[in-house]
Amino acid sequence: MASKKQTSGKGVDPIMADSAQEPAPPLDGIRVVDVGTFIAGPYSASILAEFGAEVFKVEHPIAGDPLRRFGTPTKRADSSLAWLSEARNKKSVTIDLRMPVGAELFRKLVSKCDVLVENFRPGTLEKWGLGWETLRKANPGLVMLRVTGYGQTGPYRDRPGFAHIAHAVGGLSYLAGFPGQTPVVPGSTPLGDYMSGLYGAIGVLLALRQKAKTGVGQMIDIGIYEAVFRQLDEIASVYSMFGKVREREGAGTVIACPHGHFRTKDEKWVAIACTTDKMFARLVEDAMGRPELAATNLYGTKAKRLANRQDVDSIVGSWTMSHNRDDVMDMCNKADVPIGQINSIADIFADPHFRARGDLVPVNVPEVGEVVVPGVFPKLSRTPGRIRHLGPRLGDSTDEVLSRLLGLTAEELKQMHESRVI
């Protein structure tokens, strides 16, 4: 496990530094049991941990969370880079929930905590005697987050679901790609898992707020596809009112022009988004030096630009192709035109804005070396989140947590280790 005292490089100290003078973090005193796997669900617990919650990552004593072996391996056998990043700040506690003794141990642990996060298929915890109705009797104030592919109800509830499937079912994949071509994966990351994790964290905070008023907990039910579906702006309303189905639009959009991705002379790319007539005028007049294009009889109005999208995009594309990316960026920024470089991860590491904001945090991990991970978001001015350590070794806190919270003796712990309950 990484050292608690870590340096983070320029621009990152406010996130990582420990100071006795700083106020307690916003979730100080909140205990969370994370029994999920991979990202959907556990990401919620990671967010809570960044802001002060004590998170117990409950894993199988032998296999652990499959995320430990997912992605790029490291020199530490039980920790992939994905695990180190996404299991940050958690304490690993190993319990075999399939064994009656392990299930009872888990119930006792949950009774001592405020929040439980899980993402098993519906009915799995119930099969082990650890469902919502059972756990809430032992802990009436329990807040239980349940993240699954399709939610706890409905005809699809028993189907397996992952981010890639959620992107498809939730309507996002249908929109990704170019007109008439195969729908593509909207980015090569499990976006739906992260989005459901964000909704999960919001749900937990809302439920904790309500608990503070009433003393009573509640269950939070999230389908990953729902987290994806909620991002589709006005699509549902447009279909219900006009019967219009939005199709794949490539790098552009049917509601604005120019609004897309454009190649530059040095074989790089920029994103330009002119959503109003004034923005377009600034682009063609101040950046491109083509004021005639903003005339109302040409492309000065949104309606004219949308009707002549290919022509407008071709003109803008020819201009960007005549300049290197840095020059295009400079001219557009001086003209107050919305533009951004299309960054690879190498570009991000070299970007001064990411560095100034502390968005890339280097953390030293024993046996692994320095690992750079995304920083903590959002940035709170008074009680910012922290990265205290990256993903823990399997079972690193089992004995400490079970003895401190449940009062297990050294002999009891030894017996449970020998019987592989923990």
Secondary structure, 3 states (H helix, E strand, C coil): CCCCCCCCCCCCHHHHCCCCCCCCCCCCCCEEEECCCCCCCHHHHHHHHHCCCEEEEEECCCCCCHHHHCCCCCCCCCCCHHHHHHCCCCEEEECCCCCHHHHHHHHHHHHCCCEEEECCCCCHHHHCCCCHHHHHHHCCCCEEEEEECCCCCCCCCCCCCCHHHHHHHCCHHHHCCCCCCCCCCCCCCCHHHHHHHHHHHHHHHHHHHHHHHHCCCCEEEEEHHHHHHCCCCCHHHHHHHHCCCCCCCCCCECCECCEEEEECCCCCEEEEECCCHHHHHHHHHHHCCCHHHHCCCCCCCHHHHHHCHHHHHHHHHHHHCCCCHHHHHHHHHHCCCCEEECCCHHHHHHCHHHHHHCCEEEEEECCCEEEEEECCCCCCCCCCCCCCCCCCCCCCCHHHHHHHHHCCCHHHHHHHHHCCCC
